[in-house]
Amino acid sequence: MKRHSTFPGINEESLYQAAQRFAAFKANRVEAGFAPPVQEGVLIWDEVKVCIFFPTNII
Amino acid sequence: MGFSMSSDDFSSLHDIYEDLDEDEHSQKTTYVIQFLWRDLSSDFDIIGPYFTIPSTMEAKFLHGIVVRTMLAFTQFGFGVRALLSDGASANLSLMKILCGHEDASTSAITPWFTSPYDGTKVHLIVCPSHQVRYLPRW
């Protein structure tokens, strides 16, 4: 998952780890008595502008 | 995660920050597009990939990264039932293209399209919080 946070682009290893994490999450939910999560979701994206400098000495 | 500065960004700190070599073919990053996936039936999130963009972005580049990311998530079992973004013109153009309208001047007939990866409907959602323009003064 760290790979997706520190390098641009799609990383299959990160997604594989997410799949494993979801499998564990699903097992926990089922064990706790909830209905299993459906693994169907919404893909969200947004664009941000890179700001090299921002002021930190705001008084 | 570091982004290079060019010499006109901060001339006084020019020596401290890494300089982007003018001879290199890479361009300075101006924008970052960040993806997230959220399960509809629980609070499970995936902080997805991000992509860096120089100052000019071609529409087909956005189209490419959205469908590639959709494919990647689908391949790993994370179904994509909806796409959500803000109402920026590039995103709206993409939505119109995905709904099958080559001519971007006509509005989409259906706010969904059929996923080429698993054959189910993918709904298009424009984030409502970005649509709020005027707040009434009580």
N, CA and C atoms of all chains as a GROMACS GRO file, in nm:
protein
  591
    1MET      N    1   0.084  -0.120   0.000
    1MET     CA    2   0.000   0.000   0.000
    1MET      C    3   0.087   0.124   0.000
    2LYS      N    4   0.206   0.109   0.056
    2LYS     CA    5   0.294   0.225   0.064
    2LYS      C    6   0.337   0.267  -0.075
    3ARG      N    7   0.349   0.168  -0.162
    3ARG     CA    8   0.393   0.197  -0.298
    3ARG      C    9   0.297   0.293  -0.368
    4HIS      N   10   0.168   0.273  -0.345
    4HIS     CA   11   0.068   0.359  -0.407
    4HIS      C   12   0.072   0.500  -0.350
    5SER      N   13   0.129   0.513  -0.230
    5SER     CA   14   0.133   0.644  -0.168
    5SER      C   15   0.258   0.721  -0.205
    6THR      N   16   0.361   0.650  -0.242
    6THR     CA   17   0.488   0.720  -0.261
    6THR      C   18   0.534   0.726  -0.406
    7PHE      N   19   0.475   0.645  -0.493
    7PHE     CA   20   0.513   0.651  -0.634
    7PHE      C   21   0.389   0.663  -0.721
    8PRO      N   22   0.396   0.742  -0.826
    8PRO     CA   23   0.279   0.756  -0.912
    8PRO      C   24   0.256   0.629  -0.994
    9GLY      N   25   0.133   0.613  -1.039
    9GLY     CA   26   0.099   0.502  -1.126
    9GLY      C   27   0.035   0.387  -1.050
   10ILE      N   28  -0.018   0.293  -1.128
   10ILE     CA   29  -0.085   0.177  -1.071
   10ILE      C   30   0.019   0.074  -1.032
   11ASN      N   31   0.007   0.024  -0.910
   11ASN     CA   32   0.100  -0.078  -0.862
   11ASN      C   33   0.021  -0.202  -0.824
   12GLU      N   34   0.044  -0.311  -0.894
   12GLU     CA   35  -0.035  -0.433  -0.871
   12GLU      C   36  -0.012  -0.490  -0.732
   13GLU      N   37   0.110  -0.476  -0.682
   13GLU     CA   38   0.140  -0.528  -0.550
   13GLU      C   39   0.055  -0.459  -0.443
   14SER      N   40   0.038  -0.329  -0.456
   14SER     CA   41  -0.045  -0.255  -0.361
   14SER      C   42  -0.190  -0.302  -0.367
   15LEU      N   43  -0.239  -0.326  -0.488
   15LEU     CA   44  -0.377  -0.372  -0.502
   15LEU      C   45  -0.392  -0.513  -0.449
   16TYR      N   46  -0.288  -0.594  -0.466
   16TYR     CA   47  -0.293  -0.730  -0.412
   16TYR      C   48  -0.299  -0.726  -0.260
   17GLN      N   49  -0.221  -0.638  -0.200
   17GLN     CA   50  -0.224  -0.623  -0.054
   17GLN      C   51  -0.361  -0.571  -0.008
   18ALA      N   52  -0.420  -0.484  -0.088
   18ALA     CA   53  -0.554  -0.434  -0.055
   18ALA      C   54  -0.655  -0.548  -0.060
   19ALA      N   55  -0.640  -0.638  -0.158
   19ALA     CA   56  -0.729  -0.753  -0.169
   19ALA      C   57  -0.716  -0.844  -0.048
   20GLN      N   58  -0.593  -0.863  -0.001
   20GLN     CA   59  -0.572  -0.944   0.118
   20GLN      C   60  -0.633  -0.877   0.240
   21ARG      N   61  -0.614  -0.746   0.247
   21ARG     CA   62  -0.669  -0.669   0.360
   21ARG      C   63  -0.821  -0.678   0.359
   22PHE      N   64  -0.879  -0.675   0.240
   22PHE     CA   65  -1.025  -0.684   0.232
   22PHE      C   66  -1.074  -0.822   0.274
   23ALA      N   67  -0.999  -0.926   0.235
   23ALA     CA   68  -1.039  -1.062   0.272
   23ALA      C   69  -1.042  -1.075   0.425
   24ALA      N   70  -0.943  -1.018   0.491
   24ALA     CA   71  -0.939  -1.022   0.638
   24ALA      C   72  -1.054  -0.940   0.696
   25PHE      N   73  -1.079  -0.823   0.637
   25PHE     CA   74  -1.188  -0.737   0.682
   25PHE      C   75  -1.322  -0.808   0.669
   26LYS      N   76  -1.341  -0.875   0.554
   26LYS     CA   77  -1.466  -0.946   0.530
   26LYS      C   78  -1.484  -1.058   0.632
   27ALA      N   79  -1.377  -1.132   0.660
   27ALA     CA   80  -1.385  -1.241   0.757
   27ALA      C   81  -1.423  -1.188   0.895
   28ASN      N   82  -1.365  -1.073   0.933
   28ASN     CA   83  -1.397  -1.013   1.062
   28ASN      C   84  -1.544  -0.973   1.071
   29ARG      N   85  -1.595  -0.915   0.963
   29ARG     CA   86  -1.734  -0.868   0.963
   29ARG      C   87  -1.832  -0.986   0.973
   30VAL      N   88  -1.800  -1.090   0.898
   30VAL     CA   89  -1.888  -1.207   0.900
   30VAL      C   90  -1.886  -1.271   1.038
   31GLU      N   91  -1.766  -1.279   1.097
   31GLU     CA   92  -1.751  -1.339   1.229
   31GLU      C   93  -1.826  -1.258   1.334
   32ALA      N   94  -1.829  -1.126   1.316
   32ALA     CA   95  -1.897  -1.039   1.412
   32ALA      C   96  -2.049  -1.042   1.393
   33GLY      N   97  -2.095  -1.114   1.292
   33GLY     CA   98  -2.240  -1.129   1.275
   33GLY      C   99  -2.303  -1.036   1.174
   34PHE      N  100  -2.222  -0.955   1.105
   34PHE     CA  101  -2.277  -0.864   1.005
   34PHE      C  102  -2.288  -0.936   0.870
   35ALA      N  103  -2.365  -0.876   0.780
   35ALA     CA  104  -2.371  -0.926   0.644
   35ALA      C  105  -2.236  -0.899   0.578
   36PRO      N  106  -2.191  -0.988   0.492
   36PRO     CA  107  -2.059  -0.967   0.432
   36PRO      C  108  -2.059  -0.847   0.338
   37PRO      N  109  -1.952  -0.769   0.338
   37PRO     CA  110  -1.943  -0.656   0.245
   37PRO      C  111  -1.936  -0.705   0.101
   38VAL      N  112  -1.998  -0.632   0.010
   38VAL     CA  113  -2.017  -0.682  -0.126
   38VAL      C  114  -1.898  -0.659  -0.219
   39GLN      N  115  -1.803  -0.582  -0.178
   39GLN     CA  116  -1.686  -0.554  -0.261
   39GLN      C  117  -1.723  -0.487  -0.394
   40GLU      N  118  -1.828  -0.409  -0.389
   40GLU     CA  119  -1.865  -0.327  -0.504
   40GLU      C  120  -1.858  -0.184  -0.455
   41GLY      N  121  -1.787  -0.100  -0.528
   41GLY     CA  122  -1.765   0.033  -0.473
   41GLY      C  123  -1.768   0.143  -0.577
   42VAL      N  124  -1.732   0.260  -0.528
   42VAL     CA  125  -1.729   0.378  -0.613
   42VAL      C  126  -1.584   0.421  -0.627
   43LEU      N  127  -1.545   0.451  -0.749
   43LEU     CA  128  -1.410   0.499  -0.777
   43LEU      C  129  -1.415   0.652  -0.782
   44ILE      N  130  -1.337   0.712  -0.696
   44ILE     CA  131  -1.340   0.857  -0.681
   44ILE      C  132  -1.206   0.913  -0.724
   45TRP      N  133  -1.207   1.027  -0.791
   45TRP     CA  134  -1.080   1.093  -0.818
   45TRP      C  135  -1.097   1.244  -0.808
   46ASP      N  136  -0.985   1.306  -0.778
   46ASP     CA  137  -0.984   1.451  -0.772
   46ASP      C  138  -0.845   1.499  -0.812
   47GLU      N  139  -0.839   1.624  -0.855
   47GLU     CA  140  -0.715   1.680  -0.901
   47GLU      C  141  -0.673   1.791  -0.806
   48VAL      N  142  -0.548   1.787  -0.767
   48VAL     CA  143  -0.497   1.892  -0.680
   48VAL      C  144  -0.375   1.954  -0.745
   49LYS      N  145  -0.354   2.079  -0.712
   49LYS     CA  146  -0.240   2.148  -0.768
   49LYS      C  147  -0.123   2.136  -0.669
   50VAL      N  148  -0.007   2.106  -0.722
   50VAL     CA  149   0.111   2.092  -0.638
   50VAL      C  150   0.161   2.230  -0.598
   51CYS      N  151   0.179   2.248  -0.468
   51CYS     CA  152   0.222   2.377  -0.418
   51CYS      C  153   0.358   2.356  -0.351
   52ILE      N  154   0.462   2.404  -0.412
   52ILE     CA  155   0.596   2.378  -0.359
   52ILE      C  156   0.616   2.451  -0.227
   53PHE      N  157   0.560   2.568  -0.219
   53PHE     CA  158   0.584   2.648  -0.098
   53PHE      C  159   0.451   2.688  -0.037
   54PHE      N  160   0.439   2.670   0.091
   54PHE     CA  161   0.323   2.728   0.158
   54PHE      C  162   0.371   2.792   0.289
   55PRO      N  163   0.313   2.900   0.329
   55PRO     CA  164   0.363   2.972   0.448
   55PRO      C  165   0.330   2.897   0.576
   56THR      N  166   0.425   2.887   0.665
   56THR     CA  167   0.402   2.820   0.792
   56THR      C  168   0.411   2.913   0.910
   57ASN      N  169   0.450   3.037   0.883
   57ASN     CA  170   0.467   3.131   0.994
   57ASN      C  171   0.347   3.223   1.006
   58ILE      N  172   0.229   3.160   1.005
   58ILE     CA  173   0.106   3.240   1.018
   58ILE      C  174   0.087   3.276   1.165
   59ILE      N  175   0.081   3.400   1.192
   59ILE     CA  176   0.064   3.442   1.332
   59ILE      C  177  -0.076   3.497   1.349
   60MET      N  178   0.833   1.165  -0.148
   60MET     CA  179   0.770   1.217  -0.268
   60MET      C  180   0.817   1.360  -0.287
   61GLY      N  181   0.896   1.382  -0.382
   61GLY     CA  182   0.949   1.516  -0.399
   61GLY      C  183   0.926   1.565  -0.540
   62PHE      N  184   0.899   1.687  -0.553
   62PHE     CA  185   0.879   1.745  -0.685
   62PHE      C  186   0.985   1.851  -0.708
   63SER      N  187   1.041   1.852  -0.824
   63SER     CA  188   1.146   1.946  -0.853
   63SER      C  189   1.092   2.085  -0.873
   64MET      N  190   1.171   2.181  -0.839
   64MET     CA  191   1.136   2.320  -0.865
   64MET      C  192   1.214   2.364  -0.989
   65SER      N  193   1.159   2.461  -1.056
   65SER     CA  194   1.236   2.521  -1.164
   65SER      C  195   1.295   2.652  -1.111
   66SER      N  196   1.386   2.706  -1.183
   66SER     CA  197   1.461   2.819  -1.130
   66SER      C  198   1.374   2.942  -1.106
   67ASP      N  199   1.259   2.951  -1.173
   67ASP     CA  200   1.176   3.069  -1.151
   67ASP      C  201   1.082   3.053  -1.032
   68ASP      N  202   1.080   2.935  -0.972
   68ASP     CA  203   0.989   2.915  -0.858
   68ASP      C  204   1.035   2.992  -0.736
   69PHE      N  205   1.160   2.974  -0.703
   69PHE     CA  206   1.209   3.041  -0.583
   69PHE      C  207   1.356   3.070  -0.599
   70SER      N  208   1.385   3.184  -0.651
   70SER     CA  209   1.523   3.214  -0.683
   70SER      C  210   1.610   3.221  -0.558
   71SER      N  211   1.551   3.261  -0.445
   71SER     CA  212   1.633   3.274  -0.324
   71SER      C  213   1.665   3.138  -0.264
   72LEU      N  214   1.579   3.040  -0.289
   72LEU     CA  215   1.603   2.906  -0.233
   72LEU      C  216   1.654   2.811  -0.340
   73HIS      N  217   1.702   2.869  -0.445
   73HIS     CA  218   1.742   2.790  -0.561
   73HIS      C  219   1.848   2.686  -0.526
   74ASP      N  220   1.937   2.722  -0.437
   74ASP     CA  221   2.045   2.629  -0.407
   74ASP      C  222   2.002   2.515  -0.317
   75ILE      N  223   1.894   2.537  -0.238
   75ILE     CA  224   1.853   2.437  -0.140
   75ILE      C  225   1.768   2.328  -0.205
   76TYR      N  226   1.676   2.368  -0.291
   76TYR     CA  227   1.587   2.270  -0.351
   76TYR      C  228   1.650   2.213  -0.477
   77GLU      N  229   1.615   2.090  -0.503
   77GLU     CA  230   1.670   2.023  -0.620
   77GLU      C  231   1.622   2.091  -0.746
   78ASP      N  232   1.713   2.116  -0.833
   78ASP     CA  233   1.682   2.187  -0.956
   78ASP      C  234   1.644   2.088  -1.065
   79LEU      N  235   1.544   2.124  -1.143
   79LEU     CA  236   1.506   2.041  -1.256
   79LEU      C  237   1.598   2.076  -1.372
   80ASP      N  238   1.671   1.978  -1.416
   80ASP     CA  239   1.765   2.001  -1.524
   80ASP      C  240   1.690   2.039  -1.651
   81GLU      N  241   1.725   2.152  -1.708
   81GLU     CA  242   1.652   2.200  -1.825
   81GLU      C  243   1.671   2.109  -1.945
   82ASP      N  244   1.781   2.032  -1.943
   82ASP     CA  245   1.807   1.944  -2.058
   82ASP      C  246   1.727   1.816  -2.052
   83GLU      N  247   1.676   1.781  -1.935
   83GLU     CA  248   1.601   1.656  -1.923
   83GLU      C  249   1.468   1.667  -1.995
   84HIS      N  250   1.418   1.554  -2.038
   84HIS     CA  251   1.292   1.555  -2.111
   84HIS      C  252   1.171   1.551  -2.019
   85SER      N  253   1.194   1.534  -1.889
   85SER     CA  254   1.078   1.529  -1.799
   85SER      C  255   1.030   1.670  -1.771
   86GLN      N  256   0.904   1.681  -1.737
   86GLN     CA  257   0.846   1.811  -1.707
   86GLN      C  258   0.813   1.820  -1.559
   87LYS      N  259   0.807   1.942  -1.510
   87LYS     CA  260   0.775   1.964  -1.370
   87LYS      C  261   0.628   1.928  -1.346
   88THR      N  262   0.603   1.863  -1.233
   88THR     CA  263   0.466   1.826  -1.198
   88THR      C  264   0.390   1.949  -1.150
   89THR      N  265   0.274   1.970  -1.206
   89THR     CA  266   0.190   2.080  -1.160
   89THR      C  267   0.065   2.030  -1.090
   90TYR      N  268   0.011   1.919  -1.141
   90TYR     CA  269  -0.112   1.866  -1.083
   90TYR      C  270  -0.093   1.718  -1.049
   91VAL      N  271  -0.170   1.675  -0.951
   91VAL     CA  272  -0.173   1.534  -0.914
   91VAL      C  273  -0.319   1.490  -0.914
   92ILE      N  274  -0.346   1.379  -0.981
   92ILE     CA  275  -0.481   1.322  -0.976
   92ILE      C  276  -0.475   1.203  -0.881
   93GLN      N  277  -0.556   1.206  -0.778
   93GLN     CA  278  -0.556   1.102  -0.675
   93GLN      C  279  -0.684   1.020  -0.687
   94PHE      N  280  -0.667   0.887  -0.683
   94PHE     CA  281  -0.782   0.797  -0.688
   94PHE      C  282  -0.809   0.737  -0.551
   95LEU      N  283  -0.936   0.712  -0.522
   95LEU     CA  284  -0.976   0.639  -0.402
   95LEU      C  285  -1.087   0.543  -0.440
   96TRP      N  286  -1.095   0.432  -0.369
   96TRP     CA  287  -1.205   0.339  -0.390
   96TRP      C  288  -1.272   0.316  -0.256
   97ARG      N  289  -1.402   0.328  -0.253
   97ARG     CA  290  -1.477   0.307  -0.129
   97ARG      C  291  -1.586   0.204  -0.153
   98ASP      N  292  -1.589   0.102  -0.067
   98ASP     CA  293  -1.692   0.000  -0.075
   98ASP      C  294  -1.827   0.062  -0.040
   99LEU      N  295  -1.930   0.027  -0.116
   99LEU     CA  296  -2.063   0.084  -0.095
   99LEU      C  297  -2.133   0.025   0.026
  100SER      N  298  -2.091  -0.095   0.069
  100SER     CA  299  -2.165  -0.162   0.176
  100SER      C  300  -2.091  -0.158   0.309
  101SER      N  301  -1.976  -0.092   0.314
  101SER     CA  302  -1.903  -0.084   0.440
  101SER      C  303  -1.813   0.037   0.433
  102ASP      N  304  -1.726   0.053   0.533
  102ASP     CA  305  -1.638   0.168   0.533
  102ASP      C  306  -1.496   0.132   0.490
  103PHE      N  307  -1.484   0.032   0.409
  103PHE     CA  308  -1.354  -0.010   0.361
  103PHE      C  309  -1.308   0.082   0.249
  104ASP      N  310  -1.188   0.140   0.265
  104ASP     CA  311  -1.134   0.230   0.163
  104ASP      C  312  -1.004   0.176   0.110
  105ILE      N  313  -0.976   0.212  -0.014
  105ILE     CA  314  -0.843   0.192  -0.068
  105ILE      C  315  -0.795   0.328  -0.118
  106ILE      N  316  -0.683   0.372  -0.063
  106ILE     CA  317  -0.622   0.492  -0.118
  106ILE      C  318  -0.549   0.447  -0.244
  107GLY      N  319  -0.606   0.481  -0.356
  107GLY     CA  320  -0.562   0.424  -0.481
  107GLY      C  321  -0.442   0.491  -0.541
  108PRO      N  322  -0.416   0.467  -0.666
  108PRO     CA  323  -0.300   0.528  -0.728
  108PRO      C  324  -0.316   0.678  -0.748
  109TYR      N  325  -0.204   0.744  -0.768
  109TYR     CA  326  -0.210   0.884  -0.809
  109TYR      C  327  -0.125   0.900  -0.934
  110PHE      N  328  -0.153   1.002  -1.007
  110PHE     CA  329  -0.080   1.029  -1.131
  110PHE      C  330  -0.039   1.175  -1.132
  111THR      N  331   0.083   1.200  -1.178
  111THR     CA  332   0.132   1.337  -1.184
  111THR      C  333   0.115   1.392  -1.325
  112ILE      N  334   0.083   1.516  -1.334
  112ILE     CA  335   0.053   1.579  -1.462
  112ILE      C  336   0.131   1.710  -1.474
  113PRO      N  337   0.193   1.735  -1.587
  113PRO     CA  338   0.250   1.868  -1.608
  113PRO      C  339   0.140   1.969  -1.637
  114SER      N  340   0.174   2.087  -1.667
  114SER     CA  341   0.075   2.194  -1.674
  114SER      C  342  -0.035   2.169  -1.778
  115THR      N  343   0.000   2.109  -1.888
  115THR     CA  344  -0.103   2.083  -1.989
  115THR      C  345  -0.141   1.935  -1.984
  116MET      N  346  -0.269   1.908  -1.981
  116MET     CA  347  -0.314   1.770  -1.980
  116MET      C  348  -0.407   1.746  -2.098
  117GLU      N  349  -0.379   1.642  -2.172
  117GLU     CA  350  -0.469   1.607  -2.281
  117GLU      C  351  -0.588   1.530  -2.226
  118ALA      N  352  -0.704   1.551  -2.290
  118ALA     CA  353  -0.825   1.485  -2.242
  118ALA      C  354  -0.810   1.334  -2.250
  119LYS      N  355  -0.740   1.286  -2.352
  119LYS     CA  356  -0.729   1.141  -2.366
  119LYS      C  357  -0.641   1.081  -2.258
  120PHE      N  358  -0.555   1.163  -2.198
  120PHE     CA  359  -0.474   1.113  -2.087
  120PHE      C  360  -0.563   1.083  -1.967
  121LEU      N  361  -0.654   1.177  -1.935
  121LEU     CA  362  -0.746   1.154  -1.824
  121LEU      C  363  -0.833   1.032  -1.851
  122HIS      N  364  -0.882   1.021  -1.974
  122HIS     CA  365  -0.962   0.906  -2.014
  122HIS      C  366  -0.884   0.777  -1.991
  123GLY      N  367  -0.757   0.779  -2.032
  123GLY     CA  368  -0.674   0.661  -2.020
  123GLY      C  369  -0.651   0.619  -1.875
  124ILE      N  370  -0.618   0.713  -1.789
  124ILE     CA  371  -0.588   0.674  -1.652
  124ILE      C  372  -0.714   0.631  -1.578
  125VAL      N  373  -0.828   0.690  -1.609
  125VAL     CA  374  -0.952   0.648  -1.541
  125VAL      C  375  -0.988   0.505  -1.580
  126VAL      N  376  -0.985   0.473  -1.709
  126VAL     CA  377  -1.026   0.336  -1.748
  126VAL      C  378  -0.922   0.233  -1.707
  127ARG      N  379  -0.795   0.273  -1.708
  127ARG     CA  380  -0.691   0.179  -1.663
  127ARG      C  381  -0.704   0.150  -1.515
  128THR      N  382  -0.733   0.254  -1.436
  128THR     CA  383  -0.750   0.234  -1.293
  128THR      C  384  -0.874   0.151  -1.265
  129MET      N  385  -0.980   0.178  -1.344
  129MET     CA  386  -1.102   0.097  -1.332
  129MET      C  387  -1.072  -0.050  -1.357
  130LEU      N  388  -0.994  -0.076  -1.460
  130LEU     CA  389  -0.958  -0.213  -1.495
  130LEU      C  390  -0.877  -0.277  -1.383
  131ALA      N  391  -0.779  -0.203  -1.330
  131ALA     CA  392  -0.693  -0.258  -1.225
  131ALA      C  393  -0.775  -0.298  -1.103
  132PHE      N  394  -0.866  -0.211  -1.060
  132PHE     CA  395  -0.948  -0.244  -0.944
  132PHE      C  396  -1.039  -0.363  -0.972
  133THR      N  397  -1.097  -0.367  -1.093
  133THR     CA  398  -1.186  -0.479  -1.128
  133THR      C  399  -1.109  -0.610  -1.128
  134GLN      N  400  -0.986  -0.606  -1.180
  134GLN     CA  401  -0.906  -0.728  -1.188
  134GLN      C  402  -0.877  -0.787  -1.051
  135PHE      N  403  -0.865  -0.701  -0.949
  135PHE     CA  404  -0.834  -0.750  -0.815
  135PHE      C  405  -0.960  -0.772  -0.732
  136GLY      N  406  -1.074  -0.775  -0.799
  136GLY     CA  407  -1.197  -0.812  -0.730
  136GLY      C  408  -1.275  -0.696  -0.673
  137PHE      N  409  -1.226  -0.574  -0.690
  137PHE     CA  410  -1.295  -0.457  -0.638
  137PHE      C  411  -1.383  -0.400  -0.748
  138GLY      N  412  -1.511  -0.437  -0.745
  138GLY     CA  413  -1.602  -0.392  -0.849
  138GLY      C  414  -1.621  -0.242  -0.846
  139VAL      N  415  -1.628  -0.183  -0.964
  139VAL     CA  416  -1.651  -0.039  -0.974
  139VAL      C  417  -1.794  -0.019  -1.023
  140ARG      N  418  -1.879   0.031  -0.936
  140ARG     CA  419  -2.020   0.051  -0.970
  140ARG      C  420  -2.050   0.195  -1.003
  141ALA      N  421  -1.960   0.285  -0.967
  141ALA     CA  422  -1.983   0.426  -0.994
  141ALA      C  423  -1.850   0.499  -1.004
  142LEU      N  424  -1.851   0.606  -1.082
  142LEU     CA  425  -1.736   0.695  -1.089
  142LEU      C  426  -1.780   0.828  -1.032
  143LEU      N  427  -1.700   0.882  -0.943
  143LEU     CA  428  -1.738   1.009  -0.880
  143LEU      C  429  -1.623   1.108  -0.895
  144SER      N  430  -1.654   1.227  -0.943
  144SER     CA  431  -1.552   1.330  -0.955
  144SER      C  432  -1.620   1.465  -0.942
  145ASP      N  433  -1.542   1.573  -0.945
  145ASP     CA  434  -1.605   1.704  -0.939
  145ASP      C  435  -1.645   1.747  -1.080
  146GLY      N  436  -1.708   1.860  -1.092
  146GLY     CA  437  -1.767   1.903  -1.219
  146GLY      C  438  -1.673   1.979  -1.309
  147ALA      N  439  -1.544   1.950  -1.299
  147ALA     CA  440  -1.448   2.018  -1.388
  147ALA      C  441  -1.477   1.979  -1.532
  148SER      N  442  -1.447   2.071  -1.624
  148SER     CA  443  -1.485   2.049  -1.764
  148SER      C  444  -1.422   1.922  -1.821
  149ALA      N  445  -1.297   1.893  -1.781
  149ALA     CA  446  -1.233   1.771  -1.832
  149ALA      C  447  -1.308   1.646  -1.785
  150ASN      N  448  -1.354   1.647  -1.660
  150ASN     CA  449  -1.428   1.532  -1.608
  150ASN      C  450  -1.564   1.519  -1.675
  151LEU      N  451  -1.630   1.632  -1.700
  151LEU     CA  452  -1.761   1.627  -1.766
  151LEU      C  453  -1.746   1.577  -1.909
  152SER      N  454  -1.642   1.621  -1.978
  152SER     CA  455  -1.617   1.572  -2.114
  152SER      C  456  -1.595   1.422  -2.112
  153LEU      N  457  -1.521   1.374  -2.014
  153LEU     CA  458  -1.497   1.231  -2.002
  153LEU      C  459  -1.628   1.157  -1.981
  154MET      N  460  -1.714   1.210  -1.896
  154MET     CA  461  -1.843   1.144  -1.869
  154MET      C  462  -1.927   1.136  -1.996
  155LYS      N  463  -1.924   1.243  -2.075
  155LYS     CA  464  -2.002   1.243  -2.199
  155LYS      C  465  -1.947   1.141  -2.297
  156ILE      N  466  -1.815   1.130  -2.302
  156ILE     CA  467  -1.755   1.033  -2.392
  156ILE      C  468  -1.788   0.891  -2.348
  157LEU      N  469  -1.781   0.865  -2.216
  157LEU     CA  470  -1.809   0.731  -2.165
  157LEU      C  471  -1.953   0.690  -2.193
  158CYS      N  472  -2.044   0.788  -2.196
  158CYS     CA  473  -2.184   0.754  -2.224
  158CYS      C  474  -2.211   0.744  -2.372
  159GLY      N  475  -2.107   0.753  -2.453
  159GLY     CA  476  -2.121   0.727  -2.596
  159GLY      C  477  -2.146   0.847  -2.681
  160HIS      N  478  -2.126   0.967  -2.626
  160HIS     CA  479  -2.151   1.087  -2.705
  160HIS      C  480  -2.020   1.145  -2.754
  161GLU      N  481  -1.989   1.125  -2.882
  161GLU     CA  482  -1.868   1.180  -2.942
  161GLU      C  483  -1.873   1.332  -2.942
  162ASP      N  484  -1.992   1.384  -2.972
  162ASP     CA  485  -2.010   1.528  -2.978
  162ASP      C  486  -2.036   1.580  -2.838
  163ALA      N  487  -1.939   1.648  -2.780
  163ALA     CA  488  -1.949   1.688  -2.640
  163ALA      C  489  -2.049   1.799  -2.617
  164SER      N  490  -2.107   1.854  -2.722
  164SER     CA  491  -2.201   1.964  -2.701
  164SER      C  492  -2.339   1.914  -2.659
  165THR      N  493  -2.370   1.788  -2.688
  165THR     CA  494  -2.500   1.735  -2.644
  165THR      C  495  -2.484   1.672  -2.507
  166SER      N  496  -2.587   1.678  -2.428
  166SER     CA  497  -2.576   1.622  -2.294
  166SER      C  498  -2.602   1.472  -2.297
  167ALA      N  499  -2.546   1.403  -2.202
  167ALA     CA  500  -2.558   1.258  -2.200
  167ALA      C  501  -2.703   1.218  -2.176
  168ILE      N  502  -2.746   1.112  -2.242
  168ILE     CA  503  -2.882   1.064  -2.224
  168ILE      C  504  -2.893   0.984  -2.096
  169THR      N  505  -2.794   0.900  -2.072
  169THR     CA  506  -2.798   0.817  -1.952
  169THR      C  507  -2.677   0.849  -1.867
  170PRO      N  508  -2.696   0.861  -1.738
  170PRO     CA  509  -2.580   0.887  -1.651
  170PRO      C  510  -2.506   0.761  -1.613
  171TRP      N  511  -2.505   0.664  -1.702
  171TRP     CA  512  -2.430   0.542  -1.675
  171TRP      C  513  -2.382   0.484  -1.807
  172PHE      N  514  -2.286   0.394  -1.798
  172PHE     CA  515  -2.241   0.320  -1.917
  172PHE      C  516  -2.214   0.178  -1.874
  173THR      N  517  -2.199   0.091  -1.971
  173THR     CA  518  -2.174  -0.050  -1.940
  173THR      C  519  -2.024  -0.072  -1.930
  174SER      N  520  -1.985  -0.131  -1.819
  174SER     CA  521  -1.843  -0.156  -1.798
  174SER      C  522  -1.791  -0.257  -1.900
  175PRO      N  523  -1.683  -0.225  -1.969
  175PRO     CA  524  -1.626  -0.321  -2.064
  175PRO      C  525  -1.556  -0.438  -1.995
  176TYR      N  526  -1.542  -0.430  -1.861
  176TYR     CA  527  -1.465  -0.532  -1.790
  176TYR      C  528  -1.552  -0.639  -1.727
  177ASP      N  529  -1.671  -0.599  -1.678
  177ASP     CA  530  -1.757  -0.702  -1.620
  177ASP      C  531  -1.902  -0.689  -1.664
  178GLY      N  532  -1.930  -0.605  -1.760
  178GLY     CA  533  -2.063  -0.600  -1.820
  178GLY      C  534  -2.172  -0.538  -1.737
  179THR      N  535  -2.140  -0.485  -1.620
  179THR     CA  536  -2.244  -0.424  -1.536
  179THR      C  537  -2.246  -0.273  -1.555
  180LYS      N  538  -2.349  -0.211  -1.500
  180LYS     CA  539  -2.363  -0.067  -1.515
  180LYS      C  540  -2.262   0.005  -1.426
  181VAL      N  541  -2.205   0.111  -1.480
  181VAL     CA  542  -2.121   0.199  -1.401
  181VAL      C  543  -2.188   0.336  -1.404
  182HIS      N  544  -2.228   0.384  -1.288
  182HIS     CA  545  -2.299   0.512  -1.281
  182HIS      C  546  -2.200   0.626  -1.269
  183LEU      N  547  -2.239   0.740  -1.323
  183LEU     CA  548  -2.153   0.857  -1.318
  183LEU      C  549  -2.212   0.958  -1.220
  184ILE      N  550  -2.132   1.000  -1.126
  184ILE     CA  551  -2.182   1.092  -1.023
  184ILE      C  552  -2.092   1.215  -1.022
  185VAL      N  553  -2.154   1.332  -1.028
  185VAL     CA  554  -2.079   1.456  -1.011
  185VAL      C  555  -2.095   1.496  -0.864
  186CYS      N  556  -1.984   1.514  -0.798
  186CYS     CA  557  -1.988   1.539  -0.654
  186CYS      C  558  -2.074   1.660  -0.621
  187PRO      N  559  -2.181   1.641  -0.544
  187PRO     CA  560  -2.272   1.752  -0.517
  187PRO      C  561  -2.212   1.864  -0.433
  188SER      N  562  -2.115   1.831  -0.349
  188SER     CA  563  -2.060   1.938  -0.264
  188SER      C  564  -1.984   2.041  -0.347
  189HIS      N  565  -1.938   2.002  -0.466
  189HIS     CA  566  -1.869   2.099  -0.551
  189HIS      C  567  -1.967   2.187  -0.627
  190GLN      N  568  -2.096   2.148  -0.625
  190GLN     CA  569  -2.195   2.222  -0.702
  190GLN      C  570  -2.253   2.339  -0.624
  191VAL      N  571  -2.225   2.344  -0.496
  191VAL     CA  572  -2.284   2.450  -0.415
  191VAL      C  573  -2.213   2.581  -0.447
  192ARG      N  574  -2.285   2.674  -0.499
  192ARG     CA  575  -2.223   2.801  -0.538
  192ARG      C  576  -2.271   2.917  -0.451
  193TYR      N  577  -2.398   2.919  -0.424
  193TYR     CA  578  -2.452   3.032  -0.349
  193TYR      C  579  -2.516   2.981  -0.221
  194LEU      N  580  -2.469   3.032  -0.111
  194LEU     CA  581  -2.530   2.994   0.016
  194LEU      C  582  -2.621   3.109   0.060
  195PRO      N  583  -2.744   3.077   0.098
  195PRO     CA  584  -2.834   3.187   0.140
  195PRO      C  585  -2.787   3.249   0.270
  196ARG      N  586  -2.811   3.377   0.280
  196ARG     CA  587  -2.773   3.448   0.402
  196ARG      C  588  -2.893   3.448   0.494
  197TRP      N  589  -2.879   3.378   0.604
  197TRP     CA  590  -2.998   3.370   0.693
  197TRP      C  591  -3.017   3.498   0.770
   0.00000   0.00000   0.00000
